[in-house]
Amino acid sequence: MLKRLRWLVFGYILGVFTFDILKRFLDERYGENKGYQTFTAALASVSDFQSSKSNLEDFLDE
């Protein structure tokens, strides 16, 4: 079990760093492209669950 946990943590850290490097490369290369900006904005709004949940709760309270 400890072996699996170690591999899980290693894979998570490797994935986070790989995603960060890829994001920086794409931002540098396609930062001015409107399609890329729209895609990253949509991705950020979808992946920000806590903010979306609080916005929905505020909307429902009104």
LUMZA-955527 format. One line per field, with one value per residue (C-alpha): residue number from 1; residue in one letter; x, y, z. Coordinates in pm, whole numbers, plus 32768, in hexadecimal, padded with zeros to 4 digits. Example, Ala and Ser with C-alpha at 12.3 -4.5 7.8 and 13.67 -1.06 7.14 Angstrom:
n c(1,2) .
res c(A,S) .
xx c(84CE,8557) .
yy c(7E3E,7F96) .
zz c(830C,82CA) .
END
This chain:
n c(1,2,3,4,5,6,7,8,9,10,11,12,13,14,15,16,17,18,19,20,21,22,23,24,25,26,27,28,29,30,31,32,33,34,35,36,37,38,39,40,41,42,43,44,45,46,47,48,49,50,51,52,53,54,55,56,57,58,59,60,61,62) .
res c(M,L,K,R,L,R,W,L,V,F,G,Y,I,L,G,V,F,T,F,D,I,L,K,R,F,L,D,E,R,Y,G,E,N,K,G,Y,Q,T,F,T,A,A,L,A,S,V,S,D,F,Q,S,S,K,S,N,L,E,D,F,L,D,E) .
xx c(8000,811A,81B8,8077,8056,81BC,817C,8035,80E1,8201,810E,8046,817D,8202,80B1,809A,81F7,81BD,8076,811F,8239,8144,8067,8191,8206,80AB,807C,81C9,8188,8012,7FD1,7F57,7E73,7D02,7C95,7D95,7D2D,7BBF,7C13,7CE5,7BDC,7AD0,7BAE,7BF7,7A88,7A29,7B45,7B03,79F7,7A00,79C5,78B5,780B,780F,778E,7671,761C,7617,7536,7447,7439,73BE) .
yy c(8000,80EE,80A2,8102,8241,829F,826A,832A,8455,8441,8434,855B,8633,85D2,8621,8776,87D8,8755,8816,8953,8939,88F8,8A1F,8B0B,8A9A,8AC5,8C1A,8C8F,8C0F,8C52,8D61,8E61,8D70,8DBF,8C55,8BE9,8CFF,8C9A,8B2D,8B74,8C5F,8B55,8A4D,8B2A,8B75,8A05,898D,8A8F,89C3,8A78,8BCC,8B41,8A9E,8BDF,8CA7,8BAE,8BC1,8D3F,8D2F,8C3C,8D0E,8E40) .
zz c(8000,8055,7F04,7E4D,7F16,7EC2,7D4D,7D62,7E03,7D0A,7BE4,7C6A,7C96,7B40,7AA1,7B46,7AD6,7976,7959,79DB,78DF,77C3,782C,7838,76E0,7647,76ED,7665,7508,74DB,75E0,74E2,7427,7468,7449,754A,7638,7619,7654,778B,7817,77E6,7881,79AD,79E7,79D2,7AAF,7BC1,7C6E,7DBC,7D1C,7C3B,7D64,7E30,7D05,7CDC,7E4E,7E3F,7D0C,7DB4,7EF3,7E33) .
END
